[in-house]
Amino acid sequence: MLNKDEILGKAKQVKGTIKENLGWVTDDHQAECEGKTERIEGKVQERDAKAIRKTEEAAEELDEGEAVS
């Protein structure tokens, strides 16, 4: 299941994509670059959160396996 940071990262990607495209349409290079940066930051945030979640899930599985033994 997605955690809060994964969802926030995805939202940041969407916001950045919109800003990037609006900058491109309006020929506003600064807005376009800011949007691209925000989109990439969101992607990194989502991937970091996903890695943390997967690590926690794996640790829980290991703990459950040791408890059964």
N, C-alpha and C positions, 0 to 999 in steps of 0.2 A: 504494500500500500504506500502511496506517495506521502511524503512528510511535508511539513509546512515550507521548508526551504526549497524543496523541489517545485512546489506550486508557485512560490514567489519567483523562482528562477525562470519558470516558463512564462509567467506574467511579464517579467522584465524583458524577455525575448520578444514577446508580442508587441509590447510598448515600443521597444527599440526598432523593430521592423517597421511599424507604422511611422515612427518619426523619420527613419531612414528613407522610406518611400516618399513621404511628404516633402522631405528635403530635396529628393531627386526631382520630383514633379515641379516644385517651385524654384528649382535651380539654386537652392540654399545649401551650399557646400558644408557650412558649419553644422547645420541641423542634420544633414546626411551623415556626417562623420560622428556626431554625437549619438545618433540613432544606431549606427553600426557598433559603436563602442558599447552602448547599453545592451544591445542584442548579444554581443559576445560575453559581456559580464553576466548576463542572465544564463547563458549556456554553461559558463564555468560554475556558477552558483548551483545550477541544477545537477551538473555532473558530480560536483563535490558532495552535495547532499545525497545523491543516489549512492555514491561510493560508501559514505558513512552508514547509510541505511543497510546496504548489503553486508557490510562488515559486522554491524550489530546483529543482523539476522543470522549470519554464519556463527557468531559467537554464541548466540542463544541455542542454535542447533547443537553445537559442541557441548554446551552446558547440559542440555537435555540428554544427550547421549551418555555423558558421564554420570548423570543422576540415575539412569536406568541400569547401568552396569553394576 
